[in-house]
Amino acid sequence: MRKFLKEFREFIATGNVIELAVAVILGASSSAVIKAFTDGIIMQAVAAVLGKPNFDDVTITLRHNVGKDPLDQAKTVDAVLKIGTFINTVISLMTTGLVLFMLIKGYNRIKRRNAAEAVDPGPSETQLLTEIRDALRQR
């Protein structure tokens, strides 16, 4: 049992598990920010153009009076496709994808810049040939 606990502690203490935990927490927080961006800005722009802040009320009725409402037996229920809810979800997905793409694009740009600065390219081919020529002259 001690060996198991020791192995588990080493597993948890490795950087990958901790980085994964941080990524999950940041992902959840990012989700809230992106949802607020979508609902508060993108969908409001849609509302300015189309007159509706969302598409939840866009439906296609397939059939009327297919059954009784379980909450209110006096009302009947229609068979309805909720296309608007799907449209809202697709807009949210596209916005999330765009925001994540922009984040990754910026991260990759910084990563490439840091990699370019860290790598010493050394002398150019012309400089090497010049050094070889000078060394051969000195002989």
Rosetta blueprint (number, residue, H / E / L):
1 M L
2 R H
3 K H
4 F H
5 L H
6 K H
7 E H
8 F H
9 R H
10 E H
11 F H
12 I H
13 A H
14 T L
15 G H
16 N H
17 V H
18 I H
19 E H
20 L H
21 A H
22 V H
23 A H
24 V H
25 I H
26 L H
27 G H
28 A H
29 S H
30 S H
31 S H
32 A H
33 V H
34 I H
35 K H
36 A H
37 F H
38 T H
39 D H
40 G H
41 I H
42 I H
43 M H
44 Q H
45 A H
46 V H
47 A H
48 A H
49 V H
50 L H
51 G L
52 K L
53 P L
54 N L
55 F L
56 D L
57 D L
58 V L
59 T L
60 I E
61 T E
62 L E
63 R E
64 H E
65 N E
66 V E
67 G E
68 K E
69 D L
70 P L
71 L L
72 D L
73 Q L
74 A L
75 K L
76 T E
77 V E
78 D E
79 A E
80 V E
81 L E
82 K L
83 I H
84 G H
85 T H
86 F H
87 I H
88 N H
89 T H
90 V H
91 I H
92 S H
93 L H
94 M H
95 T H
96 T H
97 G H
98 L H
99 V H
100 L H
101 F H
102 M H
103 L H
104 I H
105 K H
106 G H
107 Y H
108 N H
109 R H
110 I H
111 K H
112 R H
113 R H
114 N H
115 A H
116 A H
117 E H
118 A H
119 V L
120 D L
121 P L
122 G L
123 P L
124 S L
125 E H
126 T H
127 Q H
128 L H
129 L H
130 T H
131 E H
132 I H
133 R H
134 D H
135 A H
136 L H
137 R H
138 Q H
139 R L
